[in-house]
Amino acid sequence: MKTLIINGSANKNGECRKLIEMFNRGINAEVLDLAELNIAPCSDCGGCKNCGQCVINDDMGKIYPLVEEADFLVFASPLYFSSLTGLTLNFLSRFQKYYLGKNKALKPKKALLLMTGGGSTKTKNPAPYPLQLALRYINCELTEVISYINCDEKSFVFSEETKEKLNAFKEKYFKDITFL
């Protein structure tokens, strides 16, 4: 199963990165660090509506085929004010090409959202709605959200609940893996 992890955190050593590494153990998926890529936001120029392709010349040109070929997408984002990061939302805005463009139907795929957040976040899953909207245009179903809230007080690596959720998810979708 071809899996692609999209990391929306700018912190190379933060809690989100730790969660990605724990998830990726035994899977060895490719990780795209959005902070290290040149991705402009959608400019609503209408180019994709006319030609079926995004006309912005940046790293998304290399990423679209990776997204299209993947069977499974994992989005990882810390929560900023109970929302996905700007990096993540900017990336998702470029799915406009699938919404407006004349693209062929994409193969079905599944997705997971991994989130980390500070203690001021009052709900466990505040951010999946924008992701769900974008994913429907690439024929992708968000199957689960795994979040760890309270990172500002205690690292998620101490959370047995989070480890159990990751293991259960990996058991369900990835049969031949090394568990945590």
C-alpha positions in Angstrom: 0.0 0.0 0.0 1.5 3.3 -1.1 1.4 5.7 1.8 2.2 9.4 1.8 2.6 11.5 5.0 2.0 15.3 4.7 3.6 17.1 7.6 2.1 20.5 8.2 4.3 21.4 11.1 7.2 23.8 10.8 8.9 22.5 14.0 11.3 19.8 13.0 11.6 18.5 16.5 8.1 19.1 17.8 5.4 16.8 19.1 3.9 16.4 15.6 7.2 15.1 14.3 7.3 12.5 17.1 3.8 11.4 16.3 4.7 11.0 12.6 7.8 9.0 13.5 5.8 6.7 15.8 3.1 6.2 13.2 5.7 5.6 10.4 7.6 2.9 12.3 7.3 -0.2 10.2 5.4 1.5 7.4 8.3 3.6 6.0 6.1 6.0 4.1 7.4 9.0 2.3 7.1 12.2 4.4 6.5 15.6 2.8 7.6 18.4 5.1 5.5 21.3 3.8 7.8 23.8 5.6 10.6 22.7 3.4 8.7 23.0 0.1 7.9 26.0 -2.1 4.1 25.9 -2.2 2.2 29.0 -3.0 -1.5 29.3 -2.0 -4.2 29.0 -4.6 -4.5 32.4 -6.3 -8.0 31.7 -7.7 -6.7 32.5 -11.2 -9.0 30.0 -12.9 -6.2 28.5 -14.9 -7.1 25.0 -13.7 -10.6 25.5 -14.8 -9.5 26.3 -18.3 -6.7 23.7 -18.8 -7.3 21.1 -16.1 -3.9 21.7 -14.5 -2.7 24.2 -11.9 -0.7 26.9 -13.6 1.4 27.9 -10.6 5.0 26.8 -11.1 6.2 25.5 -7.7 6.7 22.2 -5.9 3.1 21.2 -6.1 3.8 20.1 -9.7 5.9 17.3 -8.2 3.4 16.6 -5.4 0.2 16.2 -7.4 1.4 12.8 -8.9 2.4 11.6 -5.4 -1.0 12.4 -4.0 -2.7 10.8 -7.0 -0.7 7.6 -6.8 -1.0 7.1 -3.1 -3.4 4.6 -1.6 -3.3 6.1 1.8 -2.6 9.7 2.9 -1.7 10.8 6.4 -2.0 14.4 7.3 -0.2 15.6 10.4 -0.6 19.0 11.8 -0.3 20.8 15.1 -3.3 22.8 16.1 -3.0 26.6 16.0 -6.0 28.2 17.6 -7.9 24.9 17.2 -7.3 24.7 13.5 -4.9 23.1 11.0 -1.7 25.1 10.4 -1.5 27.6 7.6 1.0 25.3 5.9 -1.6 22.6 5.8 -4.5 24.8 4.7 -2.3 26.4 2.1 -1.5 22.9 0.7 -5.1 21.9 0.7 -6.1 25.1 -1.1 -4.2 23.8 -4.1 -6.7 20.9 -4.4 -8.8 23.5 -6.1 -7.3 22.0 -9.4 -9.3 18.9 -8.7 -12.5 20.8 -7.9 -12.4 23.2 -10.9 -10.2 21.3 -13.3 -11.0 18.8 -15.9 -9.3 15.9 -14.1 -9.9 12.2 -14.6 -11.4 10.4 -11.7 -8.8 9.5 -9.2 -8.6 6.0 -7.6 -10.2 5.8 -4.2 -7.9 6.3 -1.2 -8.2 6.7 2.5 -6.7 9.2 4.9 -5.8 9.7 8.5 -5.4 13.0 10.4 -2.8 13.2 13.2 -3.0 16.3 15.3 -1.2 17.6 18.3 -2.2 20.6 20.4 -1.8 22.6 23.5 -4.1 22.5 26.6 -6.2 25.5 25.5 -7.8 23.3 22.8 -11.0 22.2 24.4 -12.2 19.5 21.9 -10.3 16.5 20.8 -11.1 16.8 17.1 -11.7 20.4 16.1 -10.1 20.6 12.7 -11.1 17.8 10.3 -13.8 19.6 8.4 -11.6 21.6 6.0 -9.6 18.5 5.3 -12.7 16.4 4.7 -13.9 19.0 2.2 -10.6 19.0 0.2 -10.3 15.2 0.3 -13.6 14.6 -1.4 -12.2 16.1 -4.6 -9.5 13.5 -4.7 -11.8 10.6 -4.0 -10.4 10.2 -0.5 -12.2 9.3 2.7 -11.0 10.5 6.1 -11.2 7.3 8.1 -10.0 8.6 11.5 -8.6 11.4 13.5 -6.0 10.7 16.2 -5.1 13.7 18.3 -3.0 14.4 21.4 -4.0 17.5 23.2 -1.9 18.9 26.1 1.4 18.9 24.4 2.3 22.1 26.2 2.1 20.2 29.5 3.3 16.7 28.7 4.8 15.1 25.6 2.5 12.7 23.8 5.1 10.0 24.0 3.9 9.5 27.5 0.3 8.9 26.3 -0.6 5.3 26.4 -4.0 6.2 24.9 -2.4 7.8 21.9 -0.1 4.8 21.4 -3.0 2.4 21.6 -5.0 4.4 19.1 -2.0 4.4 16.7 -1.6 0.6 17.1 -5.3 -0.1 16.6 -5.3 2.0 13.4 -2.2 0.4 12.0 -3.6 -3.1 12.8 -6.7 -2.2 10.9 -5.1 -0.7 7.8 -1.5 -2.0 7.7 -1.3 -5.7 8.2 2.5 -6.4 8.0 4.0 -3.8 10.3 6.2 -3.5 13.4 4.1 -2.2 16.3 5.1 0.4 18.9 
